[in-house]
């Protein structure tokens, strides 16, 4: 029985990935702060003939994260795949900047991921095997207006994974960074701006599952959007800012 642990599994990408893994034969240990979302996920997985086991978790609490990993390892079995997906987004406008909005993004998106990553590495290192996937964002490539807090937290994840990849590989642990573009989820449903290359969450889940099976370091999608944003990384700042200024309306 191969066990995958997915955080942020109650809705959005995490929920869709959990169900996609169930379809592919995985047993999924699913974590979310909202227990009712986990209960409905369990029921949905049963209809697919699969098994999802709920583990309510607030990833901003390091002791909770460690206890969750410990419970999964001791009561279900070794975690073969850990998908650290939980996160949040809030539009960050220069007119209402505050330390709190930056702190909240870093606390959940970055430190929350760290809280889950460390105990996962601890157990996988003891076995010299395992696969960890961290969900970042295409906004990690370059700064985008109104995403200063969100983008910074995701860029931190990407940089961290680039640093850890060779170190973890040396002890037998695979590491994957996931860079989604715009995916139709309850989070993006709140956006009031145009979202290019918007894809359905089920398609995103298949992209992720396929990439994980291939043991890719980076999974980025939609591919055309990811390619265009990668190209912006080679643009000089003067040209790049001439583009991003167009995203700002008076």
Rosetta blueprint (number, residue, H / E / L):
1 X L
2 X L
3 X E
4 X E
5 X E
6 X E
7 X E
8 X L
9 X L
10 X L
11 X L
12 X H
13 X H
14 X H
15 X H
16 X H
17 X H
18 X H
19 X H
20 X H
21 X H
22 X H
23 X H
24 X L
25 X L
26 X L
27 X E
28 X E
29 X E
30 X E
31 X E
32 X E
33 X L
34 X L
35 X H
36 X H
37 X H
38 X H
39 X H
40 X H
41 X H
42 X H
43 X H
44 X H
45 X H
46 X H
47 X H
48 X L
49 X L
50 X L
51 X L
52 X E
53 X E
54 X E
55 X E
56 X E
57 X L
58 X L
59 X L
60 X L
61 X L
62 X H
63 X H
64 X H
65 X H
66 X H
67 X H
68 X H
69 X H
70 X H
71 X H
72 X H
73 X H
74 X H
75 X H
76 X L
77 X L
78 X L
79 X E
80 X E
81 X E
82 X E
83 X E
84 X E
85 X L
86 X L
87 X L
88 X L
89 X L
90 X L
91 X L
92 X L
93 X L
94 X H
95 X H
96 X H
97 X L
98 X L
99 X H
100 X H
101 X H
102 X H
103 X H
104 X H
105 X H
106 X H
107 X H
108 X H
109 X H
110 X H
111 X H
112 X H
113 X H
114 X H
115 X H
116 X H
117 X H
118 X H
119 X H
120 X H
121 X H
122 X H
123 X H
124 X H
125 X H
126 X H
127 X H
128 X L
129 X L
130 X E
131 X E
132 X E
133 X E
134 X E
135 X E
136 X L
137 X L
138 X H
139 X H
140 X H
141 X L
142 X L
143 X L
144 X L
145 X L
146 X L
147 X L
148 X H
149 X H
150 X H
151 X H
152 X H
153 X H
154 X H
155 X H
156 X H
157 X H
158 X H
159 X H
160 X H
161 X H
162 X H
163 X H
164 X H
165 X H
166 X H
167 X H
168 X H
169 X H
170 X H
171 X L
172 X L
173 X E
174 X E
175 X E
176 X E
177 X E
178 X E
179 X E
180 X E
181 X L
182 X L
183 X E
184 X E
185 X L
186 X L
187 X L
188 X H
189 X H
190 X H
191 X L
192 X L
193 X L
194 X L
195 X L
196 X L
197 X L
198 X L
199 X E
200 X E
201 X H
202 X H
203 X H
204 X H
205 X H
206 X H
207 X H
208 X H
209 X H
210 X H
211 X H
212 X H
213 X H
214 X L
215 X L
216 X L
217 X L
218 X E
219 X E
220 X E
221 X E
222 X L
223 X H
224 X H
225 X H
226 X H
227 X H
228 X H
229 X H
230 X H
231 X H
232 X H
233 X L
234 X L
235 X L
236 X L
237 X H
238 X H
239 X H
240 X H
241 X H
242 X H
243 X H
244 X H
245 X H
246 X H
247 X H
248 X L
249 X L
250 X L
